[in-house]
């Protein structure tokens, strides 16, 4: 591995240790059990293009599906040695806590409060807030300075938009679907939400356009159980993700699925400034 690649791996491991306090003695028991039975069970999304969704033939596809299969390849030797279990948002955490799955790769943001319950891997993607519109006159953030922007009630997006666009009028909605309906009815000129979700909207409807600026960066990570018996599994998953970043595989898959490219910020070292 080249020196630059080694530095990236070292930084990623250091970030993980500092952010989520990864520690404990090493025990390979849980990983050995997964290897003994011959497959990895992974909670995923099946309705969130382009992270995890079903294509026209009902096959699971997306960035997170690719990651699950690549981890199965590295841990078990075959990408098909994985059982993908579609999981609703409110069941992602409990699926791991109750040992219904080995890990979850399901659009889950790593936070310090959640890390008290589960362990998180190194980030495999940084998801920011983006604005989407179908108004051709809107090309940049300043074009909506006096318009109406739909946001999900109670979301962290509200503070970000108010900081950047203090004069804009915010219209609260209860869900992404409600926000889309408001845009279709011209009740707002734009909708602010997770860039990954809004990318899926754009891919399914050519009239939508994502504004080029991303606001913030929240780490999406693999959810894994706590406990000393899972240390080797966590270690192997983290080294694998660090390698996927340093070798460019994750960046290639992010670009393939049309997501805003936050991985390049990690490779260039810019993310180090963001998290310090």
C-alpha positions, 0 to 999 in steps of 0.5 A: 500500500502506498504511503498516502494510503497508509496515512488515510487508514491511520487517520480513519482508525484514529477518527473512529477511536476518538469519536466512538471510543473503540476499545476492549480486549480482542476476542474472535468468538463471534466472527468465528461463529459467523464463519462457521455457519458460512453467511453474514446477516445484514439489516438493509433498506429496500425502499431508499434509492440509491442506498438500498432499494429493489430494482425492476426485477425485485433484486436488492441494489444500492451503495449499502447493498454493495457494501454488505456484499463486499464485506461478505467477500472479505469476511467469508470469501464469497460476496453471496455469503450474505443474507440481506434482511430489509428492515424498517427505520424504527427496527434497525437498532433493535435488530442488532440489539436483539441479535436478529442480525449480525450488523446493520447497513441501513442509512444509520447515522453514527452519533455519540448518544447512539454509540452508548447502545451499539458500536459503529464502524468507520463512516462509509459515507457522509450524508449532508443536507441538500436542497431539491427543486423543480423550478428551473429558475433556481440554480443556487442557494441564493436563488431561494433566499425569499422563497418557501422551503419545505423541511421535516418538522423537528429535523436538524435541517431547520437550524442549518437552513435558518443559519444559511438563509435567515430570510427564507420562509420554512414550511414544516411537513411530517415526512419526505412524501409530504414534502414531495407532494408540497413541491408538486403542488407548488406549495414550496420552491424547494425541499431540504433533506438528506442528500442521499434521499433527494438523490433518489428523487432526482434519479426517479424524476428528471424534472427534479434538480439538486442544488450543488451545495451540501450543508453539513456532513453526518457519518453513515456507519455500519451498526454492530453490537457491543461486547468483547465477543464482537471485537474481532468482527468490529476490527475486521469491518473497520479495517475493511472499510478503511481499505475501501476508502484508501483504495478508491472502491467506496468512492467508485461505488458512490459515483456509480450510484450518483450520490454527492461525493463526500468520500473524496473529502476523506481521501484528500484529508479535508474531512480531518479538519471537519471532525477536529 
